[in-house]
Amino acid sequence: MDRESVTSTSIRAIGYDPKSEKLEVEFIKGAVYMYSDVSEAVYNSLMTSESIGVAFATLIKGGGFPYEKVG
């Protein structure tokens, strides 16, 4: 999955596949996590937020999406 660079102090890039509803997050420190069952609306809210890091903590981590470390 292609990832788009983002401006954040903790996240380097984010990728999303709307067909599978998978969100891939690459952190500045190098770890990559894949989150499942993420709707396109949640992804769009994340990507258009003023703070990607705060939105990630609220929408994704706070949303309780299943995840796995993939890199």
Biopython code that builds the backbone (N, CA, C, O; Angstrom):
import numpy as np
from Bio.PDB.StructureBuilder import StructureBuilder

atoms = [
    (1, "MET", "N", (0.854, -1.180, 0.000)),
    (1, "MET", "CA", (0.000, 0.000, 0.000)),
    (1, "MET", "C", (0.896, 1.238, 0.000)),
    (1, "MET", "O", (1.867, 1.316, 0.752)),
    (2, "ASP", "N", (0.561, 2.184, -0.839)),
    (2, "ASP", "CA", (1.312, 3.436, -0.882)),
    (2, "ASP", "C", (0.948, 4.287, 0.324)),
    (2, "ASP", "O", (-0.208, 4.335, 0.746)),
    (3, "ARG", "N", (1.951, 4.953, 0.866)),
    (3, "ARG", "CA", (1.722, 5.853, 2.000)),
    (3, "ARG", "C", (2.016, 7.277, 1.594)),
    (3, "ARG", "O", (2.907, 7.547, 0.788)),
    (4, "GLU", "N", (1.244, 8.182, 2.170)),
    (4, "GLU", "CA", (1.405, 9.619, 1.921)),
    (4, "GLU", "C", (2.108, 10.239, 3.125)),
    (4, "GLU", "O", (1.692, 10.034, 4.265)),
    (5, "SER", "N", (3.171, 10.995, 2.868)),
    (5, "SER", "CA", (3.871, 11.685, 3.952)),
    (5, "SER", "C", (2.938, 12.684, 4.615)),
    (5, "SER", "O", (2.135, 13.342, 3.953)),
    (6, "VAL", "N", (3.057, 12.785, 5.942)),
    (6, "VAL", "CA", (2.243, 13.729, 6.689)),
    (6, "VAL", "C", (3.143, 14.584, 7.575)),
    (6, "VAL", "O", (4.273, 14.206, 7.885)),
    (7, "THR", "N", (2.627, 15.734, 7.974)),
    (7, "THR", "CA", (3.359, 16.617, 8.870)),
    (7, "THR", "C", (2.928, 16.295, 10.296)),
    (7, "THR", "O", (1.814, 16.612, 10.711)),
    (8, "SER", "N", (3.827, 15.663, 11.031)),
    (8, "SER", "CA", (3.537, 15.246, 12.395)),
    (8, "SER", "C", (4.855, 14.995, 13.115)),
    (8, "SER", "O", (5.855, 14.652, 12.485)),
    (9, "THR", "N", (4.858, 15.161, 14.414)),
    (9, "THR", "CA", (6.068, 14.881, 15.185)),
    (9, "THR", "C", (6.187, 13.404, 15.537)),
    (9, "THR", "O", (7.242, 12.967, 15.998)),
    (10, "SER", "N", (5.126, 12.626, 15.330)),
    (10, "SER", "CA", (5.174, 11.207, 15.689)),
    (10, "SER", "C", (4.893, 10.255, 14.514)),
    (10, "SER", "O", (5.269, 9.084, 14.565)),
    (11, "ILE", "N", (4.239, 10.750, 13.466)),
    (11, "ILE", "CA", (3.858, 9.903, 12.336)),
    (11, "ILE", "C", (4.536, 10.408, 11.067)),
    (11, "ILE", "O", (4.474, 11.596, 10.749)),
    (12, "ARG", "N", (5.189, 9.486, 10.342)),
    (12, "ARG", "CA", (5.891, 9.846, 9.106)),
    (12, "ARG", "C", (4.953, 9.801, 7.891)),
    (12, "ARG", "O", (4.962, 10.706, 7.056)),
    (13, "ALA", "N", (4.139, 8.728, 7.804)),
    (13, "ALA", "CA", (3.303, 8.549, 6.616)),
    (13, "ALA", "C", (2.086, 7.687, 6.940)),
    (13, "ALA", "O", (2.095, 6.899, 7.885)),
    (14, "ILE", "N", (1.031, 7.857, 6.127)),
    (14, "ILE", "CA", (-0.211, 7.118, 6.302)),
    (14, "ILE", "C", (-0.686, 6.626, 4.949)),
    (14, "ILE", "O", (-0.669, 7.363, 3.963)),
    (15, "GLY", "N", (-1.113, 5.363, 4.912)),
    (15, "GLY", "CA", (-1.693, 4.791, 3.710)),
    (15, "GLY", "C", (-3.082, 4.268, 4.020)),
    (15, "GLY", "O", (-3.384, 3.928, 5.164)),
    (16, "TYR", "N", (-3.926, 4.203, 3.000)),
    (16, "TYR", "CA", (-5.291, 3.717, 3.213)),
    (16, "TYR", "C", (-5.792, 2.994, 1.979)),
    (16, "TYR", "O", (-5.575, 3.448, 0.855)),
    (17, "ASP", "N", (-6.464, 1.865, 2.187)),
    (17, "ASP", "CA", (-7.112, 1.125, 1.107)),
    (17, "ASP", "C", (-8.604, 1.079, 1.403)),
    (17, "ASP", "O", (-9.029, 0.356, 2.304)),
    (18, "PRO", "N", (-9.418, 1.846, 0.651)),
    (18, "PRO", "CA", (-10.850, 1.900, 0.931)),
    (18, "PRO", "C", (-11.581, 0.576, 0.693)),
    (18, "PRO", "O", (-12.606, 0.318, 1.323)),
    (19, "LYS", "N", (-11.069, -0.258, -0.201)),
    (19, "LYS", "CA", (-11.742, -1.540, -0.473)),
    (19, "LYS", "C", (-11.657, -2.480, 0.722)),
    (19, "LYS", "O", (-12.639, -3.127, 1.085)),
    (20, "SER", "N", (-10.480, -2.551, 1.330)),
    (20, "SER", "CA", (-10.303, -3.450, 2.479)),
    (20, "SER", "C", (-10.493, -2.730, 3.815)),
    (20, "SER", "O", (-10.514, -3.361, 4.872)),
    (21, "GLU", "N", (-10.631, -1.409, 3.757)),
    (21, "GLU", "CA", (-10.748, -0.567, 4.958)),
    (21, "GLU", "C", (-9.564, -0.768, 5.906)),
    (21, "GLU", "O", (-9.729, -0.860, 7.122)),
    (22, "LYS", "N", (-8.364, -0.833, 5.317)),
    (22, "LYS", "CA", (-7.122, -0.971, 6.093)),
    (22, "LYS", "C", (-6.378, 0.353, 6.079)),
    (22, "LYS", "O", (-6.253, 1.008, 5.043)),
    (23, "LEU", "N", (-5.889, 0.730, 7.245)),
    (23, "LEU", "CA", (-5.116, 1.956, 7.416)),
    (23, "LEU", "C", (-3.724, 1.559, 7.875)),
    (23, "LEU", "O", (-3.571, 0.827, 8.853)),
    (24, "GLU", "N", (-2.706, 2.043, 7.167)),
    (24, "GLU", "CA", (-1.327, 1.731, 7.514)),
    (24, "GLU", "C", (-0.656, 3.007, 8.015)),
    (24, "GLU", "O", (-0.708, 4.043, 7.353)),
    (25, "VAL", "N", (-0.032, 2.927, 9.178)),
    (25, "VAL", "CA", (0.598, 4.093, 9.796)),
    (25, "VAL", "C", (2.074, 3.796, 10.038)),
    (25, "VAL", "O", (2.423, 2.837, 10.726)),
    (26, "GLU", "N", (2.933, 4.633, 9.464)),
    (26, "GLU", "CA", (4.377, 4.528, 9.667)),
    (26, "GLU", "C", (4.786, 5.638, 10.631)),
    (26, "GLU", "O", (4.589, 6.823, 10.361)),
    (27, "PHE", "N", (5.355, 5.229, 11.752)),
    (27, "PHE", "CA", (5.761, 6.183, 12.767)),
    (27, "PHE", "C", (7.182, 6.677, 12.514)),
    (27, "PHE", "O", (7.969, 6.018, 11.834)),
    (28, "ILE", "N", (7.496, 7.834, 13.065)),
    (28, "ILE", "CA", (8.818, 8.450, 12.901)),
    (28, "ILE", "C", (9.927, 7.488, 13.343)),
    (28, "ILE", "O", (10.987, 7.433, 12.720)),
    (29, "LYS", "N", (9.683, 6.739, 14.410)),
    (29, "LYS", "CA", (10.705, 5.820, 14.935)),
    (29, "LYS", "C", (10.864, 4.555, 14.106)),
    (29, "LYS", "O", (11.722, 3.726, 14.408)),
    (30, "GLY", "N", (10.039, 4.389, 13.052)),
    (30, "GLY", "CA", (10.222, 3.288, 12.116)),
    (30, "GLY", "C", (9.181, 2.189, 12.156)),
    (30, "GLY", "O", (9.055, 1.451, 11.179)),
    (31, "ALA", "N", (8.432, 2.044, 13.232)),
    (31, "ALA", "CA", (7.421, 0.988, 13.312)),
    (31, "ALA", "C", (6.265, 1.288, 12.357)),
    (31, "ALA", "O", (5.914, 2.443, 12.118)),
    (32, "VAL", "N", (5.686, 0.213, 11.821)),
    (32, "VAL", "CA", (4.530, 0.333, 10.934)),
    (32, "VAL", "C", (3.413, -0.552, 11.494)),
    (32, "VAL", "O", (3.623, -1.729, 11.789)),
    (33, "TYR", "N", (2.229, 0.035, 11.632)),
    (33, "TYR", "CA", (1.065, -0.695, 12.129)),
    (33, "TYR", "C", (-0.059, -0.622, 11.111)),
    (33, "TYR", "O", (-0.236, 0.385, 10.426)),
    (34, "MET", "N", (-0.831, -1.730, 11.023)),
    (34, "MET", "CA", (-1.998, -1.764, 10.149)),
    (34, "MET", "C", (-3.246, -1.890, 11.011)),
    (34, "MET", "O", (-3.349, -2.771, 11.866)),
    (35, "TYR", "N", (-4.187, -0.993, 10.767)),
    (35, "TYR", "CA", (-5.456, -0.951, 11.496)),
    (35, "TYR", "C", (-6.554, -1.411, 10.551)),
    (35, "TYR", "O", (-6.585, -1.009, 9.388)),
    (36, "SER", "N", (-7.459, -2.257, 11.049)),
    (36, "SER", "CA", (-8.538, -2.831, 10.239)),
    (36, "SER", "C", (-9.878, -2.165, 10.527)),
    (36, "SER", "O", (-10.079, -1.554, 11.577)),
    (37, "ASP", "N", (-10.788, -2.300, 9.565)),
    (37, "ASP", "CA", (-12.170, -1.830, 9.699)),
    (37, "ASP", "C", (-12.282, -0.317, 9.868)),
    (37, "ASP", "O", (-13.193, 0.173, 10.534)),
    (38, "VAL", "N", (-11.347, 0.421, 9.257)),
    (38, "VAL", "CA", (-11.351, 1.888, 9.331)),
    (38, "VAL", "C", (-12.150, 2.427, 8.142)),
    (38, "VAL", "O", (-11.765, 2.228, 6.990)),
    (39, "SER", "N", (-13.244, 3.096, 8.421)),
    (39, "SER", "CA", (-14.073, 3.628, 7.331)),
    (39, "SER", "C", (-13.356, 4.768, 6.613)),
    (39, "SER", "O", (-12.435, 5.381, 7.153)),
    (40, "GLU", "N", (-13.793, 5.034, 5.404)),
    (40, "GLU", "CA", (-13.211, 6.131, 4.635)),
    (40, "GLU", "C", (-13.489, 7.471, 5.312)),
    (40, "GLU", "O", (-12.674, 8.390, 5.228)),
    (41, "ALA", "N", (-14.627, 7.584, 5.977)),
    (41, "ALA", "CA", (-14.964, 8.819, 6.697)),
    (41, "ALA", "C", (-13.969, 9.070, 7.827)),
    (41, "ALA", "O", (-13.546, 10.208, 8.033)),
    (42, "VAL", "N", (-13.592, 8.032, 8.556)),
    (42, "VAL", "CA", (-12.609, 8.178, 9.634)),
    (42, "VAL", "C", (-11.252, 8.548, 9.048)),
    (42, "VAL", "O", (-10.571, 9.432, 9.567)),
    (43, "TYR", "N", (-10.859, 7.878, 7.970)),
    (43, "TYR", "CA", (-9.597, 8.198, 7.298)),
    (43, "TYR", "C", (-9.574, 9.662, 6.847)),
    (43, "TYR", "O", (-8.587, 10.365, 7.066)),
    (44, "ASN", "N", (-10.654, 10.115, 6.223)),
    (44, "ASN", "CA", (-10.723, 11.503, 5.754)),
    (44, "ASN", "C", (-10.647, 12.488, 6.921)),
    (44, "ASN", "O", (-9.998, 13.527, 6.810)),
    (45, "SER", "N", (-11.294, 12.175, 8.022)),
    (45, "SER", "CA", (-11.217, 13.039, 9.209)),
    (45, "SER", "C", (-9.789, 13.113, 9.728)),
    (45, "SER", "O", (-9.313, 14.182, 10.112)),
    (46, "LEU", "N", (-9.110, 11.973, 9.737)),
    (46, "LEU", "CA", (-7.719, 11.926, 10.188)),
    (46, "LEU", "C", (-6.837, 12.804, 9.304)),
    (46, "LEU", "O", (-6.058, 13.618, 9.800)),
    (47, "MET", "N", (-6.970, 12.629, 7.994)),
    (47, "MET", "CA", (-6.072, 13.310, 7.063)),
    (47, "MET", "C", (-6.351, 14.811, 6.941)),
    (47, "MET", "O", (-5.471, 15.557, 6.511)),
    (48, "THR", "N", (-7.526, 15.262, 7.299)),
    (48, "THR", "CA", (-7.850, 16.686, 7.181)),
    (48, "THR", "C", (-7.812, 17.415, 8.525)),
    (48, "THR", "O", (-8.169, 18.589, 8.613)),
    (49, "SER", "N", (-7.381, 16.716, 9.556)),
    (49, "SER", "CA", (-7.336, 17.341, 10.884)),
    (49, "SER", "C", (-6.167, 18.315, 10.994)),
    (49, "SER", "O", (-5.192, 18.222, 10.248)),
    (50, "GLU", "N", (-6.279, 19.242, 11.928)),
    (50, "GLU", "CA", (-5.192, 20.202, 12.166)),
    (50, "GLU", "C", (-3.965, 19.509, 12.722)),
    (50, "GLU", "O", (-2.840, 19.878, 12.386)),
    (51, "SER", "N", (-4.165, 18.503, 13.573)),
    (51, "SER", "CA", (-3.060, 17.753, 14.160)),
    (51, "SER", "C", (-3.269, 16.270, 13.891)),
    (51, "SER", "O", (-4.171, 15.646, 14.449)),
    (52, "ILE", "N", (-2.424, 15.712, 13.027)),
    (52, "ILE", "CA", (-2.515, 14.288, 12.697)),
    (52, "ILE", "C", (-2.326, 13.438, 13.958)),
    (52, "ILE", "O", (-3.049, 12.463, 14.161)),
    (53, "GLY", "N", (-1.367, 13.802, 14.795)),
    (53, "GLY", "CA", (-1.087, 13.022, 16.003)),
    (53, "GLY", "C", (-2.255, 12.989, 16.969)),
    (53, "GLY", "O", (-2.598, 11.930, 17.495)),
    (54, "VAL", "N", (-2.865, 14.134, 17.206)),
    (54, "VAL", "CA", (-4.018, 14.204, 18.107)),
    (54, "VAL", "C", (-5.204, 13.448, 17.504)),
    (54, "VAL", "O", (-5.893, 12.708, 18.205)),
    (55, "ALA", "N", (-5.435, 13.635, 16.218)),
    (55, "ALA", "CA", (-6.534, 12.939, 15.548)),
    (55, "ALA", "C", (-6.312, 11.430, 15.556)),
    (55, "ALA", "O", (-7.259, 10.667, 15.749)),
    (56, "PHE", "N", (-5.074, 10.993, 15.349)),
    (56, "PHE", "CA", (-4.764, 9.563, 15.390)),
    (56, "PHE", "C", (-5.090, 8.997, 16.772)),
    (56, "PHE", "O", (-5.732, 7.953, 16.885)),
    (57, "ALA", "N", (-4.644, 9.694, 17.822)),
    (57, "ALA", "CA", (-4.903, 9.225, 19.184)),
    (57, "ALA", "C", (-6.397, 9.136, 19.469)),
    (57, "ALA", "O", (-6.858, 8.190, 20.107)),
    (58, "THR", "N", (-7.145, 10.115, 18.999)),
    (58, "THR", "CA", (-8.584, 10.168, 19.271)),
    (58, "THR", "C", (-9.372, 9.205, 18.385)),
    (58, "THR", "O", (-10.150, 8.390, 18.880)),
    (59, "LEU", "N", (-9.164, 9.306, 17.071)),
    (59, "LEU", "CA", (-9.979, 8.551, 16.119)),
    (59, "LEU", "C", (-9.575, 7.082, 16.000)),
    (59, "LEU", "O", (-10.434, 6.200, 15.975)),
    (60, "ILE", "N", (-8.286, 6.823, 15.926)),
    (60, "ILE", "CA", (-7.821, 5.468, 15.633)),
    (60, "ILE", "C", (-7.550, 4.690, 16.926)),
    (60, "ILE", "O", (-8.159, 3.647, 17.165)),
    (61, "LYS", "N", (-6.645, 5.196, 17.746)),
    (61, "LYS", "CA", (-6.372, 4.490, 19.007)),
    (61, "LYS", "C", (-7.599, 4.493, 19.903)),
    (61, "LYS", "O", (-7.941, 3.471, 20.497)),
    (62, "GLY", "N", (-8.256, 5.629, 20.001)),
    (62, "GLY", "CA", (-9.456, 5.736, 20.824)),
    (62, "GLY", "C", (-10.649, 5.005, 20.241)),
    (62, "GLY", "O", (-11.600, 4.688, 20.956)),
    (63, "GLY", "N", (-10.601, 4.735, 18.942)),
    (63, "GLY", "CA", (-11.702, 4.048, 18.265)),
    (63, "GLY", "C", (-11.697, 2.544, 18.461)),
    (63, "GLY", "O", (-12.663, 1.866, 18.111)),
    (64, "GLY", "N", (-10.616, 2.018, 19.018)),
    (64, "GLY", "CA", (-10.546, 0.590, 19.307)),
    (64, "GLY", "C", (-10.441, -0.321, 18.095)),
    (64, "GLY", "O", (-10.868, -1.475, 18.141)),
    (65, "PHE", "N", (-9.877, 0.193, 17.015)),
    (65, "PHE", "CA", (-9.742, -0.624, 15.814)),
    (65, "PHE", "C", (-8.730, -1.744, 16.034)),
    (65, "PHE", "O", (-7.706, -1.537, 16.684)),
    (66, "PRO", "N", (-9.013, -2.935, 15.492)),
    (66, "PRO", "CA", (-8.027, -4.026, 15.570)),
    (66, "PRO", "C", (-6.769, -3.608, 14.812)),
    (66, "PRO", "O", (-6.852, -2.924, 13.792)),
    (67, "TYR", "N", (-5.612, -4.019, 15.309)),
    (67, "TYR", "CA", (-4.369, -3.635, 14.645)),
    (67, "TYR", "C", (-3.314, -4.714, 14.820)),
    (67, "TYR", "O", (-3.425, -5.595, 15.672)),
    (68, "GLU", "N", (-2.285, -4.615, 13.983)),
    (68, "GLU", "CA", (-1.134, -5.499, 14.087)),
    (68, "GLU", "C", (0.106, -4.739, 13.619)),
    (68, "GLU", "O", (0.032, -3.862, 12.758)),
    (69, "LYS", "N", (1.233, -5.097, 14.203)),
    (69, "LYS", "CA", (2.502, -4.511, 13.772)),
    (69, "LYS", "C", (2.941, -5.242, 12.513)),
    (69, "LYS", "O", (3.021, -6.470, 12.493)),
    (70, "VAL", "N", (3.226, -4.481, 11.465)),
    (70, "VAL", "CA", (3.614, -5.093, 10.184)),
    (70, "VAL", "C", (5.011, -4.692, 9.734)),
    (70, "VAL", "O", (5.477, -5.129, 8.682)),
    (71, "GLY", "N", (5.664, -3.881, 10.511)),
    (71, "GLY", "CA", (7.021, -3.455, 10.122)),
    (71, "GLY", "C", (7.725, -2.756, 11.239)),
    (71, "GLY", "O", (8.871, -2.335, 11.079)),
]
sb = StructureBuilder()
sb.init_structure("model")
sb.init_model(0)
sb.init_chain("A")
sb.init_seg("    ")
for serial, (resi, resn, name, xyz) in enumerate(atoms, 1):
    if name == "N":
        sb.init_residue(resn, " ", resi, " ")
    sb.init_atom(name, np.array(xyz, "f"), 0.0, 1.0, " ", f" {name:<3s}", serial, name[0])
structure = sb.get_structure()
